[in-house]
Amino acid sequence: MRREADITIRGIHTDIDGNEDEVVTRATGSHYLKDGMHYISFHETDPESGEKTDQLIKYSEGLLEVVKKGHSTVKMVFDLRGITECSYQTPYGVLPMSIKTELVKYKENNDTINIRAKYKILWNGDDSES
């Protein structure tokens, strides 16, 4: 059954020098469970351009997928079984990257779902923690 959901995504990006940058996104969307996989969908609006991006988050134990379509387009797969590859399409060009997942877990409490992922993004052999 699909139900409305208040969504908050908090990301902490750590660069190679250890500097941290926090990004928080809030939206209203929907959540549903199908064949053992959870789905969360919502729209995100770019604060600078006003352009909308559709987002879909799919998760199950040990696996997280984030799909963005719109201003930026990407399908990122966070899989504990190995490094995954993707192409991040931005208005400025395509950025190939690899994702090395260290942690993916989720916890459900009443009407709250917490998803936690820790990973490294590899850009041309360089890595930074996110």
Sequence and secondary structure as in RCSB ss.txt:
>XXXX:A:sequence
MRREADITIRGIHTDIDGNEDEVVTRATGSHYLKDGMHYISFHETDPESGEKTDQLIKYSEGLLEVVKKGHSTVK
MVFDLRGITECSYQTPYGVLPMSIKTELVKYKENNDTINIRAKYKILWNGDDSES
>XXXX:A:secstr
  EEEEEEEEEEEE TTS EEEEEEEEEEEEEEETTEEEEEEEEE TTT  EEEEEEEEETTEEEEEEEESSBEE
EEEETTS EEEEEEETTEEEEEEEEEEEEEEEEETTEEEEEEEEEEEETTEEEE 
